[in-house]
């Protein structure tokens, strides 16, 4: 079995788990109550930071799962996403509407990336 590396690991969860050359990130959220744009920017900054800690970056994204609390915010979230995603490196992606951990969270992003 390959080694498993955990980054920012706690009793409940790790922010990143690396196994067999794949980095799995926990769901990232922004500041409660901030706008969709601000939360998405904060989430993607967290993704960048965690990918760097894992020894990879957004050019190696494999998948992205995005949850928005209100699907009418889809276009606002996408405007930030589209400016952030590396040209020619868009991951397989799905987006859905869901109740998030608190009503003040508007966006959550979960990604996997090759290391």
Order of alpha helices (4+ residues) and beta strands (2+ residues): beta-beta-beta-beta-alpha-beta-alpha-beta-beta
